[in-house]
Amino acid sequence: QVQLVESGGGLVQPGGSLRLSCAASGSIPTFYAVGWFRQASENQRDLVATMGGGRTTYADSVKGRFTISRDNAKNTVYLQMNSLKPEDTAVYYCSTWGIKRYWGQGTQVTVSS
């Protein structure tokens, strides 16, 4: 069983940066993919960035601004978010999947002046 806990969200002005962290209580198998998703209000949960199978993918809306990374020794996944825009405002969730899928509880990111 893997439990994921996100942190690092908050209020930031447009153009600012945040780094989200996702700490796993247990070891995430190295063959599991990891990713970040976001949900704004009642909208669907959208993919932000994923890493797995030697590939990294990003939503078009965040390419060049966000970077996903993974520290297997710390069982932690990160999302570095730069040049934040108001439309990046959402609850951000991390997830890992392979044989099973796990989700964190989410962390709120608000981009506003």
N, C-alpha and C positions, 0 to 999 in steps of 0.2 A: 504494500500500500504506500502510495506517495501522496503527501500533502504539500500543497504549494501556497506560499504566502507572499503576496506582492507588497511592495513598499516604494516610497519615493514620489508618490503623487502629490499634488498640491495646486496652489494658485500661482500662475506665472504670467508675466506680461507678454504680449505679442513680440516675437523676435527672441524670446528667452529660451533657456534650455532646462531640461530635467533629465535625470537618469532614473529609470525604474529598475527595481531589482525583484527577482522572483526566487525565493529560497525554498528548496525542497527539503522536506523532513527526512526523506530517505534518498537513497541513491537513484538517480535517474539512469536507467540503462543507456549506455553510449549509443545504442542503435535507435533509441527513441528520438523522434523529432521534437523540437521545442518551438514555441511560437508565442507571439503576442497578438491579441485581438482587442477590438474596442467596440463599445456600444454607446451610442449617443441617444439619450431619452428612450423612446419606445422603438427606436429603429432596431434593425437586426444587428447581430454581432458580426462585425466585419474583420477580415484578416488584415493585420498590419505588417507583420514580418514573420517569417519562419526560417528555421535552420535544421537541416537534416539531410542525410544521404550525400553529404559533401556539397550541398547546394544551399544557398541563401536566397530567399525571395522577399520582395517588398511590394506593398500596394503602390500603385502609381502615384498616389497622392502624397506619399512619404519618401519616395526615392530621393536620395541625395541629402535628406535631412535627418533620417532616423537610421540607427545602426543597431542590429541585434548581435549579441555576443553571448558566449557560454563559458563558464569556468567549471569544468567537471570536478576538479579537486574540491571546490566549494559547493558543489551541487546548486549552483546559482546561474540564472539566466538574466541578462541585462537588456535594457532598451535605452540607448542614448538618443534623446530627442533634442534636436537643435532647430533654430529658426521656427519656433512654434507659432502656429496660427490659431485664431479663434475657432476655426472649424476642426481643430484637433481636440477640442473639448469633448470628453467622453469618459466613461469608466473603462479602464484598461485591465484586461485579463491575460494572465499567462496560462499556457497549457502545454502538456506534454503527452505524446501518444505513441503507441507502438502496438503491443498486444492489447493494452487498455488505454483509456484516455482519462486524463486528470485535468481539473481546472482549479485555479485559485479563486479567491473571493472577490477580487477586483480592487483597483485603487483609482480614485477620482483624479482626473487631470482637468483643470480649468484654465483656459487661456483667455485672459481678459485684461483690459486696461482700467 
